[in-house]
Amino acid sequence: MAPTSFMDMALAEARAGAAAGEVPVGCVVVRAGEVVGRAANRPIGLADPTAHAEILALRAAAAKLGSERLADCDLYVTLEPCTMCAAAISFARIRRLYYGAADPKGGAVDSGVRFFSAATCHHRPEVYGGIGECEAAELLREFFQARR
């Protein structure tokens, strides 16, 4: 199935991550309609606890654009970002965050610490949750059921 939207591209990254044995989370960073960074979760493959899809996609976008500030970029991710990723999104000055499935246990945007609502948050992107939620949640459910 060819991706028809940026969230579809993030879902494709998540599926590739699952195929590699990683928790299926995928992310794309977009600027002016062009994907400038994309990644799947890779903490196991890279032996790096910070190798979440968002972090890797932000790194790729920053390298491609030659700047740590991604103020005119939007980020699409299949799962609500954790605290670490929410902080990175804030520091990168991402304009809009679109995420798929909520993560009541580990999420930090609309769940948990609600990072962007903190008085100490440097930058708050516009946030849109529930984009591709059903497919993202199903990928995660299938992944974890197969491991039980």
C-alpha positions as CSV (number, residue, x, y, z in Angstrom):
1,M,0.0,0.0,0.0
2,A,1.5,3.3,-1.1
3,P,1.4,6.1,1.6
4,T,-1.3,8.7,0.9
5,S,-0.5,11.1,3.7
6,F,2.3,12.0,6.0
7,M,0.8,9.8,8.8
8,D,0.6,6.9,6.3
9,M,4.4,7.4,5.9
10,A,4.9,7.4,9.6
11,L,2.8,4.2,9.8
12,A,5.0,2.6,7.1
13,E,8.1,3.5,9.3
14,A,6.3,1.9,12.3
15,R,5.7,-1.3,10.3
16,A,9.3,-1.4,9.2
17,G,10.4,-1.0,12.9
18,A,8.1,-3.9,13.9
19,A,9.6,-6.1,11.2
20,A,13.0,-5.3,12.7
21,G,11.8,-6.3,16.2
22,E,11.4,-2.8,17.5
23,V,8.3,-1.4,19.1
24,P,6.3,-0.1,16.1
25,V,6.5,3.7,16.3
26,G,7.3,5.7,13.2
27,C,7.8,9.4,12.6
28,V,8.2,11.8,9.7
29,V,9.2,15.5,9.8
30,V,7.8,17.7,7.1
31,R,8.7,21.1,5.8
32,A,6.8,22.8,3.0
33,G,5.2,19.6,1.9
34,E,8.5,17.7,1.7
35,V,9.7,15.0,4.1
36,V,13.0,16.1,5.6
37,G,13.4,13.4,8.2
38,R,11.9,10.0,8.8
39,A,12.6,7.1,11.2
40,A,11.3,4.1,13.1
41,N,12.1,3.3,16.7
42,R,15.7,1.8,16.9
43,P,16.7,1.6,20.6
44,I,17.3,-2.2,20.3
45,G,19.1,-2.1,17.0
46,L,21.3,0.8,18.0
47,A,21.7,-0.2,21.6
48,D,20.6,3.4,22.4
49,P,17.8,4.2,24.8
50,T,17.3,7.6,23.2
51,A,16.8,6.1,19.6
52,H,13.1,6.8,19.6
53,A,11.5,7.5,16.2
54,E,11.0,11.2,17.0
55,I,14.6,11.7,18.1
56,L,16.0,10.0,15.0
57,A,13.7,11.9,12.6
58,L,14.5,15.2,14.3
59,R,18.2,14.5,13.9
60,A,17.8,13.6,10.3
61,A,15.7,16.8,9.6
62,A,18.2,19.0,11.5
63,A,21.1,17.5,9.5
64,K,19.3,17.9,6.2
65,L,18.3,21.5,6.9
66,G,21.5,22.5,8.6
67,S,19.8,23.8,11.7
68,E,18.7,22.6,15.1
69,R,15.7,24.9,14.8
70,L,12.9,23.4,12.8
71,A,10.3,26.2,13.4
72,D,8.7,25.8,10.0
73,C,8.4,22.0,10.3
74,D,5.6,19.6,11.3
75,L,6.1,16.3,13.0
76,Y,3.9,13.2,12.4
77,V,4.3,10.3,14.8
78,T,2.2,7.2,15.3
79,L,2.3,7.2,19.2
80,E,1.9,10.1,21.6
81,P,5.4,11.3,22.4
82,C,7.1,10.5,25.8
83,T,8.6,13.2,27.9
84,M,12.1,12.9,26.3
85,C,10.6,13.2,22.8
86,A,8.2,16.0,23.8
87,A,11.2,18.0,25.1
88,A,13.1,17.4,21.9
89,I,10.1,18.6,19.9
90,S,9.9,21.7,22.0
91,F,13.7,22.4,21.7
92,A,13.5,21.9,17.9
93,R,10.6,24.5,17.8
94,I,8.4,22.1,15.8
95,R,5.4,24.1,14.5
96,R,2.8,21.3,14.6
97,L,2.7,17.9,16.2
98,Y,0.3,15.2,14.8
99,Y,0.2,11.9,16.7
100,G,-1.8,8.7,16.2
101,A,-2.5,6.6,19.3
102,A,-2.6,8.0,22.8
103,D,-0.2,6.5,25.3
104,P,-1.8,6.7,28.8
105,K,1.2,5.0,30.4
106,G,4.2,6.7,28.7
107,G,2.8,9.6,26.8
108,A,3.6,13.2,27.9
109,V,1.5,15.4,25.6
110,D,-2.2,14.7,26.5
111,S,-1.3,12.0,29.1
112,G,1.1,11.9,32.0
113,V,3.1,15.0,32.7
114,R,1.5,17.0,29.8
115,F,4.9,18.5,29.0
116,F,3.7,21.3,26.7
117,S,1.4,22.6,29.5
118,A,4.3,23.1,31.9
119,A,5.2,26.6,32.8
120,T,8.9,25.7,32.1
121,C,8.2,24.5,28.5
122,H,10.2,26.6,26.1
123,H,8.0,26.2,23.0
124,R,4.5,24.7,22.5
125,P,3.6,23.3,19.1
126,E,0.1,23.1,17.9
127,V,-1.0,19.5,18.8
128,Y,-3.4,17.3,17.0
129,G,-4.0,13.8,18.4
130,G,-5.8,10.8,17.1
131,I,-4.6,11.0,13.5
132,G,-4.5,7.4,12.2
133,E,-5.2,6.3,15.8
134,C,-6.9,3.0,15.0
135,E,-4.2,1.7,12.7
136,A,-1.4,2.9,15.0
137,A,-3.1,1.3,18.0
138,E,-3.6,-1.9,16.1
139,L,0.1,-2.1,15.1
140,L,1.1,-1.8,18.8
141,R,-1.6,-4.4,19.9
142,E,-0.5,-6.9,17.3
143,F,3.2,-6.4,18.1
144,F,2.8,-7.0,21.9
145,Q,0.3,-9.9,21.5
146,A,2.9,-11.7,19.3
147,R,5.4,-11.4,22.1
148,R,3.2,-12.7,24.9
